[in-house]
Amino acid sequence: MMDFEQYYNKNFERYKKYATSRIKRIDIAEDITQDAFIKLNESMGTIEETKYDSWLMVVIKNKAVDFFRKKSTMYESPLHNHPHVDMPDDGNNILMQMEANDTERQIRNEYNKVIQVAQELSPIYKKVFMMYELENMPHALIAKELGITIGASKSNLHKARKNIRERINNE
């Protein structure tokens, strides 16, 4: 079993690169990656070592979405807080809507990219990935439907995720 420090030293740069691809700012990406590793360190007893990679990807993705949500609230008009200006706070602030739309569009584009890359996987990787990730099927049912073992289903999902990650990171 690899200890946290070894795992951190071996993988930090790779995850920082992933975070930078989502955020486009190295300083924020480093903070998000550092926070994700802190969260991993706190949760190490509850997460299987084989799931660290996918777990970190999800945490970083969620932290990136949180960053864009927080960032969108920074674009409120300064007139909102001015004591002599009566502006309704009806959620129609155009800058906030634009930022939210950009975040939504970015998430949708990244989702579509993952699906597009998944279409290029080998047939078994593609089937397992789609059944597990999109149809929320448990490994036991996937194994039964495809005539493979549960272990093979898990292994194929791991390899599919790894291939998708590598292809997206290399673009």
N, CA and C atoms as a LAMMPS dump frame, in Angstrom:
ITEM: TIMESTEP
0
ITEM: NUMBER OF ATOMS
513
ITEM: BOX BOUNDS ff ff ff
-5.0000000000000000e+02 5.0000000000000000e+02
-5.0000000000000000e+02 5.0000000000000000e+02
-5.0000000000000000e+02 5.0000000000000000e+02
ITEM: ATOMS id mol type element x y z
1 1 1 N 0.84 -1.179 0
2 1 2 C 0 0 0
3 1 3 C 0.892 1.252 0
4 2 1 N 0.562 2.19 -0.864
5 2 2 C 1.334 3.421 -0.987
6 2 3 C 0.858 4.41 0.076
7 3 1 N 1.8 5.055 0.753
8 3 2 C 1.384 6.033 1.743
9 3 3 C 1.033 7.351 1.048
10 4 1 N 0.402 8.23 1.793
11 4 2 C -0.11 9.471 1.224
12 4 3 C 0.994 10.315 0.596
13 5 1 N 2.113 10.463 1.287
14 5 2 C 3.19 11.323 0.783
15 5 3 C 3.72 10.808 -0.561
16 6 1 N 3.884 9.504 -0.687
17 6 2 C 4.335 8.934 -1.956
18 6 3 C 3.312 9.2 -3.056
19 7 1 N 2.045 8.952 -2.737
20 7 2 C 0.985 9.166 -3.72
21 7 3 C 0.93 10.63 -4.143
22 8 1 N 1.033 11.522 -3.166
23 8 2 C 1.013 12.963 -3.431
24 8 3 C 2.171 13.351 -4.348
25 9 1 N 3.387 12.958 -3.988
26 9 2 C 4.57 13.311 -4.775
27 9 3 C 4.504 12.748 -6.196
28 10 1 N 3.954 11.578 -6.33
29 10 2 C 3.87 10.928 -7.632
30 10 3 C 2.793 11.553 -8.521
31 11 1 N 1.709 12.06 -7.944
32 11 2 C 0.538 12.442 -8.734
33 11 3 C 0.154 13.918 -8.722
34 12 1 N 0.743 14.721 -7.859
35 12 2 C 0.296 16.118 -7.724
36 12 3 C 0.33 16.868 -9.057
37 13 1 N 1.429 16.777 -9.772
38 13 2 C 1.558 17.533 -11.028
39 13 3 C 0.504 17.118 -12.052
40 14 1 N 0.213 15.834 -12.111
41 14 2 C -0.798 15.347 -13.066
42 14 3 C -2.17 15.933 -12.747
43 15 1 N -2.521 15.959 -11.473
44 15 2 C -3.827 16.502 -11.09
45 15 3 C -3.861 18.018 -11.194
46 16 1 N -2.731 18.653 -10.966
47 16 2 C -2.666 20.11 -11.149
48 16 3 C -2.897 20.439 -12.626
49 17 1 N -2.341 19.627 -13.51
50 17 2 C -2.538 19.818 -14.952
51 17 3 C -4.029 19.676 -15.297
52 18 1 N -4.669 18.678 -14.724
53 18 2 C -6.105 18.482 -14.95
54 18 3 C -6.889 19.692 -14.444
55 19 1 N -6.577 20.161 -13.235
56 19 2 C -7.276 21.323 -12.675
57 19 3 C -7.027 22.56 -13.531
58 20 1 N -5.811 22.732 -14.014
59 20 2 C -5.487 23.879 -14.869
60 20 3 C -6.271 23.819 -16.174
61 21 1 N -6.49 22.631 -16.693
62 21 2 C -7.27 22.512 -17.932
63 21 3 C -8.717 22.94 -17.716
64 22 1 N -9.193 22.85 -16.502
65 22 2 C -10.572 23.24 -16.197
66 22 3 C -10.671 24.71 -15.815
67 23 1 N -9.707 25.217 -15.08
68 23 2 C -9.772 26.568 -14.518
69 23 3 C -9.05 27.589 -15.384
70 24 1 N -7.948 27.198 -16.002
71 24 2 C -7.115 28.076 -16.84
72 24 3 C -6.284 29.074 -16.052
73 25 1 N -6.224 28.927 -14.754
74 25 2 C -5.37 29.767 -13.91
75 25 3 C -4.567 28.847 -13.01
76 26 1 N -3.251 28.887 -13.154
77 26 2 C -2.381 27.959 -12.435
78 26 3 C -2.493 28.139 -10.921
79 27 1 N -2.573 29.384 -10.441
80 27 2 C -2.63 29.6 -8.996
81 27 3 C -3.888 28.994 -8.385
82 28 1 N -5.009 29.175 -9.041
83 28 2 C -6.27 28.6 -8.547
84 28 3 C -6.234 27.082 -8.691
85 29 1 N -5.689 26.597 -9.799
86 29 2 C -5.601 25.147 -10.022
87 29 3 C -4.744 24.481 -8.945
88 30 1 N -3.645 25.135 -8.559
89 30 2 C -2.812 24.588 -7.482
90 30 3 C -3.575 24.524 -6.168
91 31 1 N -4.326 25.59 -5.864
92 31 2 C -5.124 25.605 -4.631
93 31 3 C -6.165 24.491 -4.638
94 32 1 N -6.848 24.34 -5.758
95 32 2 C -7.882 23.313 -5.871
96 32 3 C -7.265 21.925 -5.731
97 33 1 N -6.13 21.72 -6.382
98 33 2 C -5.454 20.414 -6.305
99 33 3 C -4.997 20.138 -4.885
100 34 1 N -4.431 21.155 -4.247
101 34 2 C -3.976 20.997 -2.86
102 34 3 C -5.167 20.658 -1.95
103 35 1 N -6.277 21.367 -2.122
104 35 2 C -7.473 21.09 -1.326
105 35 3 C -7.977 19.666 -1.548
106 36 1 N -7.931 19.22 -2.802
107 36 2 C -8.384 17.857 -3.112
108 36 3 C -7.498 16.823 -2.423
109 37 1 N -6.188 17.05 -2.422
110 37 2 C -5.289 16.111 -1.758
111 37 3 C -5.474 16.144 -0.234
112 38 1 N -5.741 17.304 0.309
113 38 2 C -6.019 17.384 1.75
114 38 3 C -7.267 16.567 2.07
115 39 1 N -8.285 16.733 1.242
116 39 2 C -9.524 15.977 1.436
117 39 3 C -9.267 14.475 1.297
118 40 1 N -8.416 14.096 0.334
119 40 2 C -8.068 12.684 0.183
120 40 3 C -7.359 12.168 1.426
121 41 1 N -6.417 12.936 1.94
122 41 2 C -5.674 12.525 3.132
123 41 3 C -6.621 12.316 4.31
124 42 1 N -7.601 13.182 4.432
125 42 2 C -8.574 13.055 5.523
126 42 3 C -9.494 11.854 5.333
127 43 1 N -9.679 11.428 4.087
128 43 2 C -10.632 10.354 3.779
129 43 3 C -9.97 9.028 3.437
130 44 1 N -8.665 8.931 3.596
131 44 2 C -7.945 7.743 3.13
132 44 3 C -8.454 6.435 3.724
133 45 1 N -8.912 6.438 4.925
134 45 2 C -9.396 5.2 5.527
135 45 3 C -10.72 4.724 4.966
136 46 1 N -11.428 5.615 4.279
137 46 2 C -12.761 5.263 3.778
138 46 3 C -12.79 5.03 2.272
139 47 1 N -11.679 5.275 1.588
140 47 2 C -11.63 5.135 0.13
141 47 3 C -10.621 4.052 -0.217
142 48 1 N -11.008 3.164 -1.115
143 48 2 C -10.091 2.127 -1.567
144 48 3 C -8.969 2.774 -2.374
145 49 1 N -7.772 2.264 -2.214
146 49 2 C -6.62 2.829 -2.924
147 49 3 C -6.817 2.808 -4.434
148 50 1 N -7.512 1.819 -4.936
149 50 2 C -7.742 1.725 -6.38
150 50 3 C -8.681 2.819 -6.89
151 51 1 N -9.364 3.495 -5.989
152 51 2 C -10.321 4.531 -6.394
153 51 3 C -9.794 5.949 -6.175
154 52 1 N -8.559 6.08 -5.718
155 52 2 C -8.006 7.417 -5.469
156 52 3 C -8.063 8.294 -6.718
157 53 1 N -7.663 7.736 -7.856
158 53 2 C -7.601 8.54 -9.083
159 53 3 C -8.969 9.096 -9.468
160 54 1 N -9.95 8.234 -9.578
161 54 2 C -11.275 8.71 -9.99
162 54 3 C -11.87 9.622 -8.915
163 55 1 N -11.609 9.314 -7.646
164 55 2 C -12.128 10.135 -6.553
165 55 3 C -11.553 11.541 -6.636
166 56 1 N -10.24 11.643 -6.853
167 56 2 C -9.606 12.961 -6.97
168 56 3 C -10.133 13.731 -8.178
169 57 1 N -10.344 13.053 -9.29
170 57 2 C -10.877 13.73 -10.484
171 57 3 C -12.244 14.344 -10.179
172 58 1 N -13.087 13.605 -9.497
173 58 2 C -14.418 14.115 -9.165
174 58 3 C -14.312 15.294 -8.205
175 59 1 N -13.467 15.185 -7.188
176 59 2 C -13.305 16.277 -6.226
177 59 3 C -12.793 17.534 -6.928
178 60 1 N -11.812 17.382 -7.798
179 60 2 C -11.263 18.54 -8.511
180 60 3 C -12.319 19.145 -9.43
181 61 1 N -13.052 18.303 -10.121
182 61 2 C -14.118 18.808 -11.004
183 61 3 C -15.146 19.587 -10.193
184 62 1 N -15.558 19.047 -9.061
185 62 2 C -16.549 19.727 -8.219
186 62 3 C -16.003 21.033 -7.657
187 63 1 N -14.747 21.04 -7.267
188 63 2 C -14.135 22.27 -6.754
189 63 3 C -14.032 23.321 -7.866
190 64 1 N -13.791 22.887 -9.088
191 64 2 C -13.751 23.819 -10.219
192 64 3 C -15.127 24.434 -10.45
193 65 1 N -16.154 23.616 -10.382
194 65 2 C -17.523 24.134 -10.531
195 65 3 C -17.832 25.114 -9.405
196 66 1 N -17.439 24.77 -8.175
197 66 2 C -17.639 25.684 -7.043
198 66 3 C -16.912 27.003 -7.271
199 67 1 N -15.7 26.928 -7.825
200 67 2 C -14.93 28.137 -8.112
201 67 3 C -15.71 29.042 -9.063
202 68 1 N -16.267 28.469 -10.137
203 68 2 C -17.01 29.28 -11.099
204 68 3 C -18.293 29.836 -10.488
205 69 1 N -18.922 29.055 -9.606
206 69 2 C -20.128 29.564 -8.934
207 69 3 C -19.786 30.753 -8.045
208 70 1 N -18.722 30.617 -7.259
209 70 2 C -18.301 31.711 -6.382
210 70 3 C -17.886 32.919 -7.204
211 71 1 N -17.189 32.652 -8.284
212 71 2 C -16.723 33.728 -9.156
213 71 3 C -17.906 34.494 -9.739
214 72 1 N -18.989 33.796 -10.064
215 72 2 C -20.14 34.459 -10.672
216 72 3 C -20.795 35.438 -9.707
217 73 1 N -20.707 35.186 -8.399
218 73 2 C -21.303 36.117 -7.443
219 73 3 C -20.481 37.379 -7.293
220 74 1 N -19.229 37.339 -7.762
221 74 2 C -18.374 38.524 -7.681
222 74 3 C -18.759 39.573 -8.711
223 75 1 N -19.606 39.217 -9.674
224 75 2 C -19.952 40.146 -10.736
225 75 3 C -21.233 40.923 -10.468
226 76 1 N -21.665 40.933 -9.234
227 76 2 C -22.828 41.742 -8.911
228 76 3 C -22.495 43.201 -9.108
229 77 1 N -23.48 43.944 -9.527
230 77 2 C -23.287 45.37 -9.749
231 77 3 C -22.986 46.076 -8.436
232 78 1 N -22.041 47.047 -8.452
233 78 2 C -21.763 47.8 -7.232
234 78 3 C -22.979 48.607 -6.788
235 79 1 N -23.907 48.834 -7.687
236 79 2 C -25.117 49.583 -7.334
237 79 3 C -26.019 48.786 -6.388
238 80 1 N -25.88 47.468 -6.385
239 80 2 C -26.709 46.641 -5.493
240 80 3 C -26.53 47.014 -4.034
241 81 1 N -25.329 47.425 -3.664
242 81 2 C -25.055 47.724 -2.268
243 81 3 C -25.059 49.221 -1.964
244 82 1 N -25.381 50.015 -2.948
245 82 2 C -25.386 51.462 -2.752
246 82 3 C -26.668 51.861 -2.02
247 83 1 N -26.557 52.652 -0.928
248 83 2 C -27.724 52.964 -0.108
249 83 3 C -28.776 53.851 -0.806
250 84 1 N -28.397 54.588 -1.848
251 84 2 C -29.341 55.509 -2.482
252 84 3 C -29.877 55.001 -3.809
253 85 1 N -29.572 53.781 -4.147
254 85 2 C -30.048 53.228 -5.411
255 85 3 C -30.953 52.048 -5.091
256 86 1 N -32.157 52.096 -5.632
257 86 2 C -33.127 51.036 -5.396
258 86 3 C -33.104 50.09 -6.599
259 87 1 N -32.394 48.968 -6.452
260 87 2 C -32.338 47.976 -7.523
261 87 3 C -32.964 46.69 -7.02
262 88 1 N -33.91 46.156 -7.759
263 88 2 C -34.5 44.892 -7.323
264 88 3 C -33.485 43.764 -7.417
265 89 1 N -33.473 42.937 -6.388
266 89 2 C -32.593 41.778 -6.397
267 89 3 C -33.414 40.577 -6.856
268 90 1 N -33.739 40.585 -8.143
269 90 2 C -34.626 39.562 -8.684
270 90 3 C -33.887 38.457 -9.431
271 91 1 N -32.569 38.418 -9.286
272 91 2 C -31.802 37.364 -9.935
273 91 3 C -31.578 37.614 -11.409
274 92 1 N -31.889 38.784 -11.888
275 92 2 C -31.75 39.064 -13.311
276 92 3 C -30.476 39.825 -13.651
277 93 1 N -29.521 39.834 -12.771
278 93 2 C -28.266 40.509 -13.047
279 93 3 C -27.611 39.829 -14.24
280 94 1 N -27.453 40.581 -15.321
281 94 2 C -26.993 40.013 -16.587
282 94 3 C -25.597 39.415 -16.488
283 95 1 N -24.709 40.04 -15.727
284 95 2 C -23.349 39.5 -15.611
285 95 3 C -23.345 38.159 -14.89
286 96 1 N -24.162 38.035 -13.871
287 96 2 C -24.245 36.764 -13.15
288 96 3 C -24.811 35.682 -14.065
289 97 1 N -25.821 36.033 -14.846
290 97 2 C -26.414 35.061 -15.763
291 97 3 C -25.404 34.622 -16.818
292 98 1 N -24.628 35.588 -17.325
293 98 2 C -23.634 35.25 -18.34
294 98 3 C -22.589 34.294 -17.771
295 99 1 N -22.136 34.55 -16.552
296 99 2 C -21.131 33.696 -15.935
297 99 3 C -21.697 32.299 -15.679
298 100 1 N -22.932 32.244 -15.205
299 100 2 C -23.574 30.947 -14.962
300 100 3 C -23.73 30.184 -16.272
301 101 1 N -24.109 30.899 -17.34
302 101 2 C -24.248 30.253 -18.648
303 101 3 C -22.903 29.741 -19.146
304 102 1 N -21.826 30.515 -18.92
305 102 2 C -20.491 30.079 -19.326
306 102 3 C -20.089 28.815 -18.57
307 103 1 N -20.36 28.768 -17.272
308 103 2 C -20.028 27.596 -16.472
309 103 3 C -20.818 26.387 -16.953
310 104 1 N -22.105 26.589 -17.179
311 104 2 C -22.956 25.51 -17.678
312 104 3 C -22.459 25.008 -19.029
313 105 1 N -22.114 25.936 -19.892
314 105 2 C -21.622 25.593 -21.231
315 105 3 C -20.308 24.812 -21.12
316 106 1 N -19.419 25.246 -20.221
317 106 2 C -18.146 24.555 -20.051
318 106 3 C -18.372 23.123 -19.547
319 107 1 N -19.254 22.959 -18.587
320 107 2 C -19.551 21.625 -18.066
321 107 3 C -20.156 20.752 -19.159
322 108 1 N -21.088 21.32 -19.922
323 108 2 C -21.725 20.572 -21.007
324 108 3 C -20.685 20.171 -22.061
325 109 1 N -19.782 21.093 -22.404
326 109 2 C -18.73 20.791 -23.379
327 109 3 C -17.809 19.688 -22.89
328 110 1 N -17.451 19.732 -21.604
329 110 2 C -16.573 18.697 -21.056
330 110 3 C -17.278 17.35 -21.006
331 111 1 N -18.549 17.361 -20.667
332 111 2 C -19.335 16.123 -20.673
333 111 3 C -19.368 15.541 -22.09
334 112 1 N -19.637 16.402 -23.073
335 112 2 C -19.697 15.94 -24.462
336 112 3 C -18.343 15.41 -24.927
337 113 1 N -17.263 16.021 -24.462
338 113 2 C -15.925 15.565 -24.823
339 113 3 C -15.685 14.163 -24.263
340 114 1 N -16.085 13.935 -23.015
341 114 2 C -15.917 12.612 -22.397
342 114 3 C -16.713 11.572 -23.184
343 115 1 N -17.944 11.908 -23.541
344 115 2 C -18.783 10.967 -24.297
345 115 3 C -18.175 10.698 -25.668
346 116 1 N -17.669 11.739 -26.308
347 116 2 C -17.038 11.581 -27.618
348 116 3 C -15.815 10.664 -27.525
349 117 1 N -14.975 10.883 -26.533
350 117 2 C -13.789 10.045 -26.353
351 117 3 C -14.216 8.622 -26.009
352 118 1 N -15.258 8.482 -25.219
353 118 2 C -15.742 7.146 -24.844
354 118 3 C -16.193 6.357 -26.079
355 119 1 N -16.713 7.053 -27.085
356 119 2 C -17.149 6.381 -28.31
357 119 3 C -15.985 5.739 -29.057
358 120 1 N -14.764 6.222 -28.791
359 120 2 C -13.576 5.719 -29.479
360 120 3 C -12.92 4.547 -28.736
361 121 1 N -13.448 4.197 -27.57
362 121 2 C -12.886 3.092 -26.791
363 121 3 C -13.167 1.758 -27.47
364 122 1 N -12.456 0.728 -27.017
365 122 2 C -12.746 -0.616 -27.514
366 122 3 C -14.186 -0.953 -27.132
367 123 1 N -14.832 -1.846 -27.856
368 123 2 C -16.248 -2.132 -27.593
369 123 3 C -16.559 -2.517 -26.145
370 124 1 N -15.734 -3.357 -25.523
371 124 2 C -16.03 -3.788 -24.152
372 124 3 C -15.842 -2.642 -23.169
373 125 1 N -14.783 -1.839 -23.33
374 125 2 C -14.576 -0.693 -22.448
375 125 3 C -15.742 0.284 -22.593
376 126 1 N -16.124 0.529 -23.82
377 126 2 C -17.219 1.465 -24.106
378 126 3 C -18.521 0.979 -23.465
379 127 1 N -18.843 -0.291 -23.634
380 127 2 C -20.091 -0.83 -23.076
381 127 3 C -20.108 -0.713 -21.553
382 128 1 N -19.021 -1.145 -20.92
383 128 2 C -18.96 -1.1 -19.455
384 128 3 C -19.031 0.341 -18.963
385 129 1 N -18.275 1.236 -19.593
386 129 2 C -18.276 2.644 -19.195
387 129 3 C -19.681 3.242 -19.306
388 130 1 N -20.323 3.039 -20.431
389 130 2 C -21.657 3.611 -20.657
390 130 3 C -22.687 3.015 -19.681
391 131 1 N -22.621 1.72 -19.474
392 131 2 C -23.582 1.078 -18.58
393 131 3 C -23.4 1.566 -17.144
394 132 1 N -22.152 1.689 -16.721
395 132 2 C -21.882 2.082 -15.338
396 132 3 C -22.109 3.576 -15.131
397 133 1 N -21.505 4.397 -15.983
398 133 2 C -21.53 5.845 -15.78
399 133 3 C -22.838 6.5 -16.218
400 134 1 N -23.407 6.076 -17.326
401 134 2 C -24.597 6.748 -17.842
402 134 3 C -25.9 6.086 -17.413
403 135 1 N -25.858 4.769 -17.304
404 135 2 C -27.077 4.05 -16.93
405 135 3 C -27.11 3.693 -15.449
406 136 1 N -26.046 4.022 -14.726
407 136 2 C -25.944 3.76 -13.284
408 136 3 C -26.189 2.294 -12.928
409 137 1 N -25.709 1.409 -13.768
410 137 2 C -25.878 -0.02 -13.51
411 137 3 C -24.775 -0.497 -12.572
412 138 1 N -25.088 -1.36 -11.62
413 138 2 C -24.063 -1.918 -10.752
414 138 3 C -23.224 -2.951 -11.522
415 139 1 N -22.029 -3.199 -11.033
416 139 2 C -21.122 -4.127 -11.718
417 139 3 C -21.723 -5.526 -11.852
418 140 1 N -22.484 -5.952 -10.863
419 140 2 C -23.079 -7.297 -10.928
420 140 3 C -24.012 -7.429 -12.13
421 141 1 N -24.804 -6.404 -12.377
422 141 2 C -25.739 -6.442 -13.512
423 141 3 C -24.994 -6.312 -14.842
424 142 1 N -23.982 -5.47 -14.873
425 142 2 C -23.167 -5.326 -16.09
426 142 3 C -22.53 -6.674 -16.428
427 143 1 N -21.95 -7.307 -15.412
428 143 2 C -21.295 -8.599 -15.607
429 143 3 C -22.276 -9.626 -16.159
430 144 1 N -23.47 -9.651 -15.596
431 144 2 C -24.489 -10.613 -16.036
432 144 3 C -24.884 -10.356 -17.483
433 145 1 N -25.144 -9.093 -17.825
434 145 2 C -25.59 -8.754 -19.183
435 145 3 C -24.512 -8.99 -20.227
436 146 1 N -23.259 -8.786 -19.864
437 146 2 C -22.182 -8.932 -20.837
438 146 3 C -21.513 -10.304 -20.779
439 147 1 N -21.905 -11.114 -19.806
440 147 2 C -21.327 -12.45 -19.693
441 147 3 C -19.872 -12.426 -19.246
442 148 1 N -19.548 -11.503 -18.346
443 148 2 C -18.192 -11.4 -17.813
444 148 3 C -18.275 -11.452 -16.289
445 149 1 N -17.143 -11.503 -15.636
446 149 2 C -17.147 -11.512 -14.167
447 149 3 C -17.277 -10.075 -13.645
448 150 1 N -17.639 -9.962 -12.385
449 150 2 C -17.724 -8.642 -11.749
450 150 3 C -16.343 -7.983 -11.746
451 151 1 N -15.318 -8.769 -11.472
452 151 2 C -13.947 -8.251 -11.488
453 151 3 C -13.562 -7.718 -12.865
454 152 1 N -13.979 -8.417 -13.914
455 152 2 C -13.685 -7.961 -15.278
456 152 3 C -14.428 -6.654 -15.568
457 153 1 N -15.65 -6.543 -15.06
458 153 2 C -16.409 -5.308 -15.235
459 153 3 C -15.687 -4.14 -14.574
460 154 1 N -15.237 -4.35 -13.349
461 154 2 C -14.517 -3.29 -12.624
462 154 3 C -13.216 -2.942 -13.327
463 155 1 N -12.5 -3.957 -13.768
464 155 2 C -11.236 -3.736 -14.457
465 155 3 C -11.444 -2.972 -15.764
466 156 1 N -12.457 -3.357 -16.529
467 156 2 C -12.735 -2.677 -17.788
468 156 3 C -13.16 -1.231 -17.561
469 157 1 N -13.904 -0.972 -16.504
470 157 2 C -14.293 0.402 -16.188
471 157 3 C -13.059 1.222 -15.825
472 158 1 N -12.193 0.656 -15.013
473 158 2 C -10.959 1.351 -14.625
474 158 3 C -10.124 1.685 -15.866
475 159 1 N -9.97 0.716 -16.761
476 159 2 C -9.172 0.93 -17.967
477 159 3 C -9.851 1.949 -18.891
478 160 1 N -11.167 1.912 -18.965
479 160 2 C -11.898 2.883 -19.796
480 160 3 C -11.686 4.293 -19.262
481 161 1 N -11.834 4.468 -17.953
482 161 2 C -11.623 5.792 -17.346
483 161 3 C -10.192 6.271 -17.582
484 162 1 N -9.251 5.361 -17.411
485 162 2 C -7.847 5.721 -17.598
486 162 3 C -7.603 6.165 -19.046
487 163 1 N -8.133 5.416 -20.007
488 163 2 C -7.983 5.797 -21.415
489 163 3 C -8.618 7.15 -21.716
490 164 1 N -9.792 7.374 -21.179
491 164 2 C -10.482 8.648 -21.398
492 164 3 C -9.658 9.79 -20.812
493 165 1 N -9.198 9.616 -19.575
494 165 2 C -8.374 10.646 -18.917
495 165 3 C -7.133 10.968 -19.737
496 166 1 N -6.44 9.913 -20.178
497 166 2 C -5.205 10.108 -20.933
498 166 3 C -5.475 10.821 -22.257
499 167 1 N -6.517 10.436 -22.935
500 167 2 C -6.819 11.064 -24.238
501 167 3 C -7.207 12.516 -24.068
502 168 1 N -7.985 12.82 -23.036
503 168 2 C -8.398 14.2 -22.816
504 168 3 C -7.202 15.048 -22.365
505 169 1 N -6.376 14.512 -21.484
506 169 2 C -5.206 15.261 -20.991
507 169 3 C -4.168 15.481 -22.081
508 170 1 N -4.143 14.621 -23.095
509 170 2 C -3.165 14.756 -24.166
510 170 3 C -3.656 15.635 -25.316
511 171 1 N -4.866 16.123 -25.224
512 171 2 C -5.384 17.001 -26.297
513 171 3 C -4.879 18.403 -26.131
